[in-house]
């Protein structure tokens, strides 16, 4: 640019270290001003189309420090350490406004969450142990009594609202009655043909040592229920009577084959494995499967084939279990080595593994988006979603 003698240019810059919106005073360039220069300074016009950002108006650009929480963020009393650290659209303890808590109502089987700044209610599914659950629905459409129906057991609403079971038929696990040849006994579907506690009829229990039974019993056998009759010799789990001599009773050699290890009777009599197979249970029962090495895996005893490269329960060795994750961490195995990684948005800024990933990079003003990346404390600049808040400069303000 060209500076005329005895003239000066006023450059106004946004003071980043000062309060948001505050700008530095004028800076003289060239000769000292005289009385003749009391009039406004000449307008700066660059000689080329692109004169750089130094004098360009930043109206509409996020160039100055912001200090006021933009919607939907706010500073609430339950998180006072982090300015603008609460999202009022999603926080169940501050839903729509600070202090507005979305509470569930366990007594009427309802849970609550915050969606778009308003409390939303939904019906619960409750676990009662042994893999059993209770599924609740609001079948009458009223909020006053919540989710009043357990559709797993209500014959008037079996499985879904409005599905009525035939008269006298119970609703069992969301299904009217029992299928597959089973019988309803005390709220459960059982096969009375071989159920030791309901043999031939509900609540008819069989003894494992009946009067007049074999003593000792043939190897790997026990008394149970067969063809709806008690006191029948049967094989214990994992064994089979492949020579069919159990009918001989006490003179039988019992269940002589271990179908968990016998390659000629793998999972059942006569099921032979090929030369490059082994008898193994990979979760679907014992069967003939390719040897582990054929798939690039390693045989780890009774645990079957394992990927020692990526399996955190068998990481690098059949005997190495990766440590449990700490706060805001996830445990993993990579290339046969255990690793503890921070969850997205968190970091271990103090280098202490015992407290996990202690910093929330999304809201921490001293570690905003990364360890050591500090916002301007003096100006009151907050960290929002991992970025120090910036705002538009006032009209005419230059960088």
PEVEN-V426554 format. One record per residue. N is the residue number from 1. SS is DSSP state (H for helix, E for strand, C for the rest). NEAR is the number of other ideal C-beta (glycine too) atoms within 10 Angstrom. Layout:
n	ss	near
N	SS	NEAR
N	SS	NEAR
This chain:
n	ss	near
1	C	13
2	C	6
3	C	13
4	C	10
5	C	6
6	C	12
7	C	15
8	C	18
9	C	17
10	C	15
11	C	15
12	C	16
13	C	15
14	E	19
15	C	16
16	C	16
17	C	10
18	C	15
19	C	14
20	C	20
21	C	17
22	C	15
23	E	17
24	C	14
25	C	8
26	C	13
27	C	11
28	C	13
29	C	12
30	C	12
31	C	13
32	C	8
33	C	13
34	C	8
35	H	5
36	H	8
37	H	15
38	H	7
39	C	6
40	C	7
41	C	13
42	C	13
43	C	7
44	C	14
45	C	9
46	C	12
47	C	7
48	C	7
49	C	5
50	C	7
51	C	13
52	C	10
53	C	11
54	C	13
55	C	18
56	C	13
57	E	13
58	C	18
59	C	12
60	C	9
61	C	14
62	E	13
63	E	17
64	E	24
65	E	25
66	C	22
67	C	17
68	C	12
69	C	17
70	C	12
71	C	9
72	C	14
73	E	21
74	E	18
75	C	16
76	C	19
77	H	10
78	H	12
79	H	17
80	C	9
81	C	9
82	C	17
83	C	22
84	C	23
85	C	23
86	E	24
87	E	19
88	C	20
89	C	16
90	C	14
91	C	23
92	C	17
93	C	16
94	C	24
95	C	25
96	C	15
97	C	11
98	C	16
99	C	10
100	C	17
101	C	13
102	C	19
103	C	12
104	C	17
105	E	14
106	H	11
107	H	7
108	H	17
109	C	23
110	E	19
111	E	17
112	E	16
113	E	14
114	E	21
115	E	13
116	C	11
117	C	17
118	E	12
119	E	16
120	E	13
121	E	17
122	E	14
123	E	18
124	C	18
125	E	14
126	E	12
127	E	9
128	E	9
129	E	6
130	C	5
131	C	6
132	E	10
133	E	15
134	E	14
135	E	19
136	E	22
137	E	20
138	C	19
139	C	17
140	C	13
141	C	6
142	C	9
143	C	12
144	C	7
145	C	12
146	C	19
147	C	23
148	C	17
149	E	22
150	E	17
151	C	23
152	C	21
153	C	16
154	C	21
155	C	17
156	C	13
157	C	22
158	C	24
159	C	17
160	C	12
161	C	15
162	C	10
163	C	16
164	C	13
165	C	18
166	C	8
167	C	6
168	C	7
169	C	15
170	C	16
171	E	22
172	E	19
173	C	16
174	C	17
175	E	16
176	E	16
177	C	17
178	C	18
179	C	8
180	C	6
181	C	9
182	C	17
183	E	17
184	E	14
185	E	17
186	C	9
187	C	10
188	E	15
189	E	17
190	E	17
191	C	15
192	C	18
193	C	16
194	C	18
195	C	21
196	C	18
197	C	15
198	C	23
199	C	25
200	C	16
201	C	10
202	C	15
203	C	9
204	C	16
205	C	11
206	C	20
207	C	12
208	C	11
209	C	11
210	C	12
211	C	6
212	C	6
213	C	15
214	C	16
215	C	7
216	C	9
217	C	17
218	C	21
219	C	13
220	C	18
221	E	20
222	E	16
223	E	19
224	E	20
225	E	23
226	E	17
227	C	9
228	C	16
229	E	13
230	E	16
231	E	17
232	E	18
233	E	22
234	E	16
235	E	21
236	C	14
237	C	8
238	C	15
239	E	19
240	E	21
241	C	21
242	C	17
243	C	12
244	C	10
245	C	15
246	H	18
247	H	9
248	H	11
249	H	11
250	H	12
251	H	9
252	C	20
253	C	14
254	C	20
255	C	24
256	C	18
257	E	21
258	E	14
259	C	23
260	C	17
261	C	13
262	C	20
263	C	14
264	C	13
265	C	21
266	C	24
267	C	19
268	C	13
269	C	15
270	C	10
271	C	17
272	C	12
273	C	20
274	C	9
275	C	6
276	C	9
277	E	16
278	E	17
279	E	21
280	E	21
281	E	16
282	C	12
283	C	5
284	C	8
285	C	11
286	E	20
287	E	16
288	E	15
289	E	19
290	E	15
291	C	15
292	H	18
293	H	11
294	H	11
295	H	11
296	C	10
297	C	18
298	E	18
299	E	15
300	C	17
301	H	8
302	H	8
303	H	14
304	C	16
305	E	21
306	E	19
307	C	16
308	C	18
309	C	16
310	C	13
311	C	22
312	C	18
313	C	13
314	C	23
315	C	25
316	C	15
317	C	12
318	C	15
319	C	9
320	C	16
321	C	14
322	C	18
323	C	11
324	C	9
325	C	17
326	C	16
327	C	13
328	C	19
329	E	19
330	E	13
331	E	16
332	E	16
333	E	21
334	E	12
335	C	10
336	C	15
337	E	12
338	E	15
339	E	14
340	E	17
341	E	15
342	E	20
343	C	14
344	C	9
345	C	15
346	E	19
347	E	19
348	C	20
349	C	17
350	C	12
351	C	6
352	C	9
353	H	12
354	H	8
355	H	12
356	C	17
357	C	23
358	C	18
359	E	22
360	E	17
361	C	21
362	C	18
363	C	23
364	C	23
365	C	22
366	C	13
367	C	20
368	C	24
369	C	16
370	C	11
371	C	15
372	C	9
373	C	16
374	C	13
375	C	23
376	C	19
377	C	9
378	C	9
379	C	20
380	C	16
381	C	24
382	C	23
383	E	25
384	E	22
385	C	14
386	C	16
387	E	14
388	E	18
389	C	26
390	E	16
391	E	17
392	E	15
393	C	22
394	C	14
395	C	9
396	C	10
397	C	18
398	E	19
399	C	19
